[in-house]
Amino acid sequence: MRVLVINSGSSSLKYQVRDTTSNQVGANGLIERIGEGAGGPADHGEAMDQVEAELEGVLAGKPLDAVGHRVVHGGERFGEPVLINNEITRAIERLNPLAPLHNPANVLGIRAITAKWPELPQVAVFDTAFHRTLPEHAWRYAVPDSLYRQYGIRRYGFHGTSHEFVTGRAAELLGIPLEQFNAVVAHLGNGVSLTAIQGGASVDTSMGFTPLEGLVMGTRSGDLDPSILIYLQRQGLSADEIDTMLNRESGLKALAGNNDMRAIVDAAEAGDQRAQTALAVTSYRLAKYIGGYHVAVGGAQALVFTAGIGENSSVFRAQVVGRLGALGLKLDVEANRLRSGSPRVISAPDSAIPVLVVPTDEERAIAEATAAVVNSIHG
Ligand code: ADP
């Protein structure tokens, strides 16, 4: 099946054409500065015209069978990818308050495709869906129930498409049936999240009501004492200023001066104190969470690293695993250093459980999920 994968942001639109049978990428691109004037596309409709023009040659021989959309928030309703119709689009729109930067843009992408190719089946693949299996004791905050009932304040979790894909790959690599697989999966990119996997399902995850909760990220703070926000507000900072500070000016960027893990590792190795502290804070917080999730799943059978940092930074992986001696985890120095695009084991033979690197591929996962939904309807 030939699937167009769309990741629609407020001012940008990423796309990929994938053949789900051969797993070939037919084309990919990025349209930027949507609605910003200066000759860019005026809206998502025009951006889609541009995608169509760029795909002209690619689509000439073989037309599209379906479109798969990355949708950030599926709320409590969506635990699986769904075929989009008007009612589904409106349901995604109703979740806008929970993801004000993302869901409105996802809806614009869906509507632009509907206008352009009304006959083409479209599927929504949600970032939150994989975490719909969280038990209540993991998703509930200890706050008055009215916050949950009135505002939907609970933990949702994100990066689900990646966590699900990587979990499946890891189980396959180890030869463990997915329904019996317990693991801790660390998605370490610009956004960072950890998921506790029990019986192949997500039972806890570090991002919560928004993608701000949890671990130290590229530019996000992760966990902090919520009183700090109240304190800052009383000092005269506005809600928007605090929002920007915690989402865009914190994390590695605040600790080390930039959010590029390569540069931070290089600086730390050259003796830069701030870079060393940044690595220590980040790896310490992550190791602490991994220990917690090992308990949450009743003993993990593997620790899995993925995404930009997880797949590429042997130094950061070594720092994290170095803090997990109490769990009996031990890396194989050579295997950890080896660069490869394949799923692999990087732990020593006498490590208590295997440590894996499994490259993620969210576009592939979205394309395959889209094909599965469309096939189930035609089949
Ligand atoms: P995004 O969340 O934007 O998709 P990525 O998964 O691409 O992010 O991860 C980005 C992070 O991965 C950055 O911190 C970047 O420095 C880091 N990274 C990418 N390649 C390497 C590498 N070779 N060594 C260390 N870090 C890397």
Boltz pocket constraint, residues with backbone or C-beta under 6 A from the ligand:
constraints:
  - pocket:
      binder: B
      contacts: [[A, 188], [A, 189], [A, 190], [A, 191], [A, 218], [A, 259], [A, 260], [A, 261], [A, 262], [A, 263], [A, 307], [A, 308], [A, 309], [A, 312], [A, 313]]
      max_distance: 6.0
